[in-house]
Amino acid sequence: HYQLLVIRKKEICKFLDPLNGILDEMVSFNVFGDRDCSKVRAQRGLDEMARETIDILSRKADSAFDLFITALHNTDQQHVTYILTGEGEPPLSELRRTILRRERKYLVEHIDTANSLLVDTMVSSDVISSADKELIAAETSNYRMNRVLLDVIIRKSQSSYDKFLQCLKDVSQGHIAVRLEGIELRATVDPHFRPGTPEAQQNKVIELVRDRIRTLVSGREQEV
Protein backbone atom coordinates (compact mmCIF):
# COMPACT_ATOMS: atom_id res chain seq x y z
CA HIS A 1 0.00 0.00 0.00
CA TYR A 2 2.92 2.33 0.63
CA GLN A 3 4.07 2.08 -2.98
CA LEU A 4 0.51 2.65 -4.22
CA LEU A 5 0.20 5.82 -2.14
CA VAL A 6 3.53 7.08 -3.45
CA ILE A 7 2.66 6.33 -7.07
CA ARG A 8 -0.82 7.86 -6.86
CA LYS A 9 0.01 10.76 -4.54
CA LYS A 10 0.11 13.45 -7.22
CA GLU A 11 -3.32 12.47 -8.52
CA ILE A 12 -4.77 12.06 -5.03
CA CYS A 13 -3.67 15.56 -4.06
CA LYS A 14 -5.80 17.02 -6.85
CA PHE A 15 -8.99 15.63 -5.32
CA LEU A 16 -8.60 14.70 -1.66
CA ASP A 17 -10.25 17.16 0.74
CA PRO A 18 -8.80 16.50 4.21
CA LEU A 19 -10.99 19.15 5.84
CA ASN A 20 -14.22 17.54 4.65
CA GLY A 21 -14.39 14.96 7.42
CA ILE A 22 -11.35 12.81 6.59
CA LEU A 23 -9.29 13.95 9.58
CA ASP A 24 -12.16 13.40 11.99
CA GLU A 25 -12.70 9.92 10.57
CA MET A 26 -9.03 9.02 10.88
CA VAL A 27 -8.97 10.25 14.46
CA SER A 28 -12.07 8.21 15.29
CA PHE A 29 -10.28 5.14 13.90
CA ASN A 30 -7.28 5.89 16.15
CA VAL A 31 -5.08 6.17 13.08
CA PHE A 32 -4.37 9.91 13.30
CA GLY A 33 -3.65 11.81 16.47
CA ASP A 34 -3.99 15.49 17.32
CA ARG A 35 -0.41 16.13 16.25
CA ASP A 36 -1.06 14.57 12.83
CA CYS A 37 -4.15 16.71 12.33
CA SER A 38 -2.28 19.86 13.36
CA LYS A 39 0.42 19.13 10.79
CA VAL A 40 -2.20 18.77 8.07
CA ARG A 41 -4.09 21.94 9.01
CA ALA A 42 -0.83 23.91 9.19
CA GLN A 43 -0.31 23.50 5.44
CA ARG A 44 -1.33 26.21 2.98
CA GLY A 45 -4.02 25.12 0.55
CA LEU A 46 -5.87 21.86 0.06
CA ASP A 47 -3.24 20.36 -2.23
CA GLU A 48 -0.57 20.74 0.44
CA MET A 49 -2.94 19.48 3.13
CA ALA A 50 -3.71 16.43 1.01
CA ARG A 51 0.00 15.82 0.44
CA GLU A 52 0.71 15.97 4.17
CA THR A 53 -2.21 13.62 4.84
CA ILE A 54 -0.80 11.04 2.42
CA ASP A 55 2.71 11.46 3.83
CA ILE A 56 1.44 10.80 7.36
CA LEU A 57 -0.68 7.87 6.19
CA SER A 58 2.35 6.36 4.46
CA ARG A 59 4.15 6.16 7.79
CA LYS A 60 1.31 4.33 9.53
CA ALA A 61 0.71 0.60 9.79
CA ASP A 62 -0.48 -1.13 6.63
CA SER A 63 -3.91 -1.65 8.19
CA ALA A 64 -4.39 2.13 8.16
CA PHE A 65 -4.90 2.00 4.39
CA ASP A 66 -8.16 0.07 4.66
CA LEU A 67 -9.41 2.48 7.30
CA PHE A 68 -8.50 5.37 5.01
CA ILE A 69 -10.61 3.81 2.24
CA THR A 70 -13.49 3.54 4.71
CA ALA A 71 -13.01 7.19 5.69
CA LEU A 72 -13.18 8.20 2.03
CA HIS A 73 -16.46 6.32 1.65
CA ASN A 74 -17.89 7.87 4.81
CA THR A 75 -17.09 11.38 3.59
CA ASP A 76 -18.42 10.92 0.03
CA GLN A 77 -14.96 10.96 -1.53
CA GLN A 78 -15.31 7.70 -3.42
CA HIS A 79 -13.70 9.35 -6.44
CA VAL A 80 -10.45 9.35 -4.45
CA THR A 81 -11.01 5.67 -3.71
CA TYR A 82 -11.24 5.17 -7.47
CA ILE A 83 -7.71 6.54 -7.90
CA LEU A 84 -6.40 3.98 -5.43
CA THR A 85 -8.52 0.91 -6.10
CA GLY A 86 -10.39 1.44 -9.37
CA GLU A 87 -13.67 1.14 -7.47
CA GLY A 88 -16.21 3.89 -6.97
CA GLU A 89 -16.87 6.79 -9.31
CA PRO A 90 -14.07 8.42 -11.33
CA PRO A 91 -12.77 11.88 -10.41
CA LEU A 92 -13.34 14.92 -12.59
CA SER A 93 -11.62 14.49 -15.95
CA GLU A 94 -8.62 16.58 -16.86
CA LEU A 95 -10.61 18.10 -19.72
CA ARG A 96 -13.30 19.37 -17.37
CA ARG A 97 -10.70 20.61 -14.87
CA THR A 98 -9.03 22.53 -17.70
CA ILE A 99 -12.36 24.05 -18.75
CA LEU A 100 -13.07 25.19 -15.19
CA ARG A 101 -9.62 26.80 -14.97
CA ARG A 102 -9.88 28.55 -18.34
CA GLU A 103 -13.44 29.73 -17.72
CA ARG A 104 -12.80 30.71 -14.11
CA LYS A 105 -12.95 34.47 -14.68
CA TYR A 106 -16.24 34.20 -16.54
CA LEU A 107 -17.74 31.84 -13.98
CA VAL A 108 -16.68 33.92 -10.99
CA GLU A 109 -18.25 36.99 -12.58
CA HIS A 110 -21.48 35.43 -13.86
CA ILE A 111 -22.65 32.67 -11.52
CA ASP A 112 -25.21 34.03 -9.08
CA THR A 113 -24.52 32.22 -5.85
CA ALA A 114 -25.38 34.88 -3.29
CA ASN A 115 -28.88 35.66 -4.56
CA SER A 116 -30.10 32.24 -5.63
CA LEU A 117 -30.76 28.78 -4.24
CA LEU A 118 -27.78 27.32 -6.10
CA VAL A 119 -25.81 26.23 -3.03
CA ASP A 120 -28.86 24.71 -1.32
CA THR A 121 -29.78 22.93 -4.54
CA MET A 122 -26.27 21.52 -4.77
CA VAL A 123 -26.46 20.23 -1.21
CA SER A 124 -29.84 18.61 -1.90
CA SER A 125 -28.41 17.01 -5.05
CA ASP A 126 -25.38 15.62 -3.17
CA VAL A 127 -22.97 17.73 -5.21
CA ILE A 128 -21.42 19.37 -2.17
CA SER A 129 -21.44 18.62 1.54
CA SER A 130 -22.70 20.73 4.43
CA ALA A 131 -19.05 21.53 5.21
CA ASP A 132 -18.59 22.78 1.63
CA LYS A 133 -21.71 24.91 2.01
CA GLU A 134 -20.34 26.50 5.19
CA LEU A 135 -17.09 27.39 3.43
CA ILE A 136 -18.98 29.05 0.58
CA ALA A 137 -21.47 30.83 2.82
CA ALA A 138 -18.66 32.23 4.98
CA GLU A 139 -17.57 34.52 2.13
CA THR A 140 -18.87 38.08 2.06
CA SER A 141 -19.49 38.66 -1.65
CA ASN A 142 -20.83 36.78 -4.66
CA TYR A 143 -17.38 36.99 -6.28
CA ARG A 144 -15.65 35.37 -3.31
CA MET A 145 -18.40 32.78 -2.91
CA ASN A 146 -17.94 31.75 -6.53
CA ARG A 147 -14.19 31.42 -6.10
CA VAL A 148 -14.70 28.97 -3.23
CA LEU A 149 -17.47 27.18 -5.12
CA LEU A 150 -15.18 26.54 -8.09
CA ASP A 151 -12.36 25.42 -5.81
CA VAL A 152 -14.76 22.87 -4.35
CA ILE A 153 -16.18 21.62 -7.67
CA ILE A 154 -12.79 21.06 -9.28
CA ARG A 155 -11.99 18.47 -6.58
CA LYS A 156 -15.19 16.49 -7.09
CA SER A 157 -16.20 13.54 -9.27
CA GLN A 158 -17.48 13.33 -12.83
CA SER A 159 -21.02 12.70 -11.63
CA SER A 160 -20.85 15.64 -9.22
CA TYR A 161 -19.91 17.91 -12.11
CA ASP A 162 -22.86 16.65 -14.15
CA LYS A 163 -25.14 17.36 -11.20
CA PHE A 164 -23.58 20.81 -10.83
CA LEU A 165 -24.58 21.63 -14.41
CA GLN A 166 -28.11 20.40 -13.73
CA CYS A 167 -28.30 22.52 -10.58
CA LEU A 168 -27.39 25.59 -12.62
CA LYS A 169 -30.29 24.79 -14.93
CA ASP A 170 -32.63 24.21 -11.99
CA VAL A 171 -31.99 27.72 -10.62
CA SER A 172 -32.42 29.51 -13.96
CA GLN A 173 -28.71 29.75 -14.74
CA GLY A 174 -28.81 27.22 -17.53
CA HIS A 175 -26.97 29.55 -19.92
CA ILE A 176 -23.82 28.98 -17.86
CA ALA A 177 -24.27 25.21 -17.99
CA VAL A 178 -24.83 25.38 -21.76
CA ARG A 179 -21.64 27.42 -22.15
CA LEU A 180 -19.61 24.80 -20.25
CA GLU A 181 -21.25 21.93 -22.14
CA GLY A 182 -20.56 23.68 -25.45
CA ILE A 183 -16.88 24.15 -24.64
CA GLU A 184 -16.57 20.51 -23.65
CA LEU A 185 -18.34 19.37 -26.79
CA ARG A 186 -16.11 21.50 -28.99
CA ALA A 187 -13.05 20.03 -27.32
CA THR A 188 -14.41 16.50 -27.72
CA VAL A 189 -16.03 16.62 -31.15
CA ASP A 190 -14.13 19.62 -32.54
CA PRO A 191 -16.62 20.70 -35.24
CA HIS A 192 -15.17 23.02 -37.90
CA PHE A 193 -17.17 25.96 -39.20
CA ARG A 194 -16.61 28.13 -42.22
CA PRO A 195 -15.12 31.53 -41.44
CA GLY A 196 -17.87 34.01 -40.70
CA THR A 197 -20.43 31.44 -39.56
CA PRO A 198 -22.68 33.25 -37.04
CA GLU A 199 -22.25 32.12 -33.45
CA ALA A 200 -25.98 31.40 -33.18
CA GLN A 201 -25.74 29.00 -36.10
CA GLN A 202 -22.67 27.34 -34.59
CA ASN A 203 -24.50 26.86 -31.29
CA LYS A 204 -27.48 25.34 -33.12
CA VAL A 205 -25.21 22.81 -34.84
CA ILE A 206 -23.47 22.02 -31.56
CA GLU A 207 -26.83 21.45 -29.87
CA LEU A 208 -27.87 19.07 -32.65
CA VAL A 209 -24.61 17.16 -32.28
CA ARG A 210 -25.08 17.05 -28.50
CA ASP A 211 -28.58 15.63 -28.90
CA ARG A 212 -27.26 13.04 -31.36
CA ILE A 213 -24.56 11.97 -28.89
CA ARG A 214 -27.10 11.72 -26.06
CA THR A 215 -29.29 9.54 -28.27
CA LEU A 216 -26.43 7.20 -29.10
CA VAL A 217 -25.26 6.97 -25.51
CA SER A 218 -28.74 6.27 -24.19
CA GLY A 219 -29.19 3.40 -26.61
CA ARG A 220 -32.29 4.87 -28.24
CA GLU A 221 -30.74 4.99 -31.69
CA GLN A 222 -32.74 2.93 -34.19
CA GLU A 223 -31.17 0.95 -36.94
CA VAL A 224 -31.24 2.64 -40.32
C-alpha positions in Angstrom: 0.0 0.0 0.0 2.9 2.3 0.6 4.1 2.1 -3.0 0.5 2.6 -4.2 0.2 5.8 -2.1 3.5 7.1 -3.5 2.7 6.3 -7.1 -0.8 7.9 -6.9 0.0 10.8 -4.5 0.1 13.4 -7.2 -3.3 12.5 -8.5 -4.8 12.1 -5.0 -3.7 15.6 -4.1 -5.8 17.0 -6.8 -9.0 15.6 -5.3 -8.6 14.7 -1.7 -10.2 17.2 0.7 -8.8 16.5 4.2 -11.0 19.2 5.8 -14.2 17.5 4.6 -14.4 15.0 7.4 -11.3 12.8 6.6 -9.3 14.0 9.6 -12.2 13.4 12.0 -12.7 9.9 10.6 -9.0 9.0 10.9 -9.0 10.3 14.5 -12.1 8.2 15.3 -10.3 5.1 13.9 -7.3 5.9 16.1 -5.1 6.2 13.1 -4.4 9.9 13.3 -3.6 11.8 16.5 -4.0 15.5 17.3 -0.4 16.1 16.2 -1.1 14.6 12.8 -4.2 16.7 12.3 -2.3 19.9 13.4 0.4 19.1 10.8 -2.2 18.8 8.1 -4.1 21.9 9.0 -0.8 23.9 9.2 -0.3 23.5 5.4 -1.3 26.2 3.0 -4.0 25.1 0.5 -5.9 21.9 0.1 -3.2 20.4 -2.2 -0.6 20.7 0.4 -2.9 19.5 3.1 -3.7 16.4 1.0 0.0 15.8 0.4 0.7 16.0 4.2 -2.2 13.6 4.8 -0.8 11.0 2.4 2.7 11.5 3.8 1.4 10.8 7.4 -0.7 7.9 6.2 2.4 6.4 4.5 4.2 6.2 7.8 1.3 4.3 9.5 0.7 0.6 9.8 -0.5 -1.1 6.6 -3.9 -1.7 8.2 -4.4 2.1 8.2 -4.9 2.0 4.4 -8.2 0.1 4.7 -9.4 2.5 7.3 -8.5 5.4 5.0 -10.6 3.8 2.2 -13.5 3.5 4.7 -13.0 7.2 5.7 -13.2 8.2 2.0 -16.5 6.3 1.7 -17.9 7.9 4.8 -17.1 11.4 3.6 -18.4 10.9 0.0 -15.0 11.0 -1.5 -15.3 7.7 -3.4 -13.7 9.4 -6.4 -10.4 9.3 -4.5 -11.0 5.7 -3.7 -11.2 5.2 -7.5 -7.7 6.5 -7.9 -6.4 4.0 -5.4 -8.5 0.9 -6.1 -10.4 1.4 -9.4 -13.7 1.1 -7.5 -16.2 3.9 -7.0 -16.9 6.8 -9.3 -14.1 8.4 -11.3 -12.8 11.9 -10.4 -13.3 14.9 -12.6 -11.6 14.5 -15.9 -8.6 16.6 -16.9 -10.6 18.1 -19.7 -13.3 19.4 -17.4 -10.7 20.6 -14.9 -9.0 22.5 -17.7 -12.4 24.0 -18.7 -13.1 25.2 -15.2 -9.6 26.8 -15.0 -9.9 28.6 -18.3 -13.4 29.7 -17.7 -12.8 30.7 -14.1 -12.9 34.5 -14.7 -16.2 34.2 -16.5 -17.7 31.8 -14.0 -16.7 33.9 -11.0 -18.2 37.0 -12.6 -21.5 35.4 -13.9 -22.6 32.7 -11.5 -25.2 34.0 -9.1 -24.5 32.2 -5.8 -25.4 34.9 -3.3 -28.9 35.7 -4.6 -30.1 32.2 -5.6 -30.8 28.8 -4.2 -27.8 27.3 -6.1 -25.8 26.2 -3.0 -28.9 24.7 -1.3 -29.8 22.9 -4.5 -26.3 21.5 -4.8 -26.5 20.2 -1.2 -29.8 18.6 -1.9 -28.4 17.0 -5.0 -25.4 15.6 -3.2 -23.0 17.7 -5.2 -21.4 19.4 -2.2 -21.4 18.6 1.5 -22.7 20.7 4.4 -19.1 21.5 5.2 -18.6 22.8 1.6 -21.7 24.9 2.0 -20.3 26.5 5.2 -17.1 27.4 3.4 -19.0 29.0 0.6 -21.5 30.8 2.8 -18.7 32.2 5.0 -17.6 34.5 2.1 -18.9 38.1 2.1 -19.5 38.7 -1.7 -20.8 36.8 -4.7 -17.4 37.0 -6.3 -15.7 35.4 -3.3 -18.4 32.8 -2.9 -17.9 31.7 -6.5 -14.2 31.4 -6.1 -14.7 29.0 -3.2 -17.5 27.2 -5.1 -15.2 26.5 -8.1 -12.4 25.4 -5.8 -14.8 22.9 -4.3 -16.2 21.6 -7.7 -12.8 21.1 -9.3 -12.0 18.5 -6.6 -15.2 16.5 -7.1 -16.2 13.5 -9.3 -17.5 13.3 -12.8 -21.0 12.7 -11.6 -20.9 15.6 -9.2 -19.9 17.9 -12.1 -22.9 16.6 -14.2 -25.1 17.4 -11.2 -23.6 20.8 -10.8 -24.6 21.6 -14.4 -28.1 20.4 -13.7 -28.3 22.5 -10.6 -27.4 25.6 -12.6 -30.3 24.8 -14.9 -32.6 24.2 -12.0 -32.0 27.7 -10.6 -32.4 29.5 -14.0 -28.7 29.7 -14.7 -28.8 27.2 -17.5 -27.0 29.5 -19.9 -23.8 29.0 -17.9 -24.3 25.2 -18.0 -24.8 25.4 -21.8 -21.6 27.4 -22.2 -19.6 24.8 -20.3 -21.3 21.9 -22.1 -20.6 23.7 -25.4 -16.9 24.2 -24.6 -16.6 20.5 -23.6 -18.3 19.4 -26.8 -16.1 21.5 -29.0 -13.0 20.0 -27.3 -14.4 16.5 -27.7 -16.0 16.6 -31.1 -14.1 19.6 -32.5 -16.6 20.7 -35.2 -15.2 23.0 -37.9 -17.2 26.0 -39.2 -16.6 28.1 -42.2 -15.1 31.5 -41.4 -17.9 34.0 -40.7 -20.4 31.4 -39.6 -22.7 33.2 -37.0 -22.3 32.1 -33.4 -26.0 31.4 -33.2 -25.7 29.0 -36.1 -22.7 27.3 -34.6 -24.5 26.9 -31.3 -27.5 25.3 -33.1 -25.2 22.8 -34.8 -23.5 22.0 -31.6 -26.8 21.5 -29.9 -27.9 19.1 -32.6 -24.6 17.2 -32.3 -25.1 17.1 -28.5 -28.6 15.6 -28.9 -27.3 13.0 -31.4 -24.6 12.0 -28.9 -27.1 11.7 -26.1 -29.3 9.5 -28.3 -26.4 7.2 -29.1 -25.3 7.0 -25.5 -28.7 6.3 -24.2 -29.2 3.4 -26.6 -32.3 4.9 -28.2 -30.7 5.0 -31.7 -32.7 2.9 -34.2 -31.2 1.0 -36.9 -31.2 2.6 -40.3 
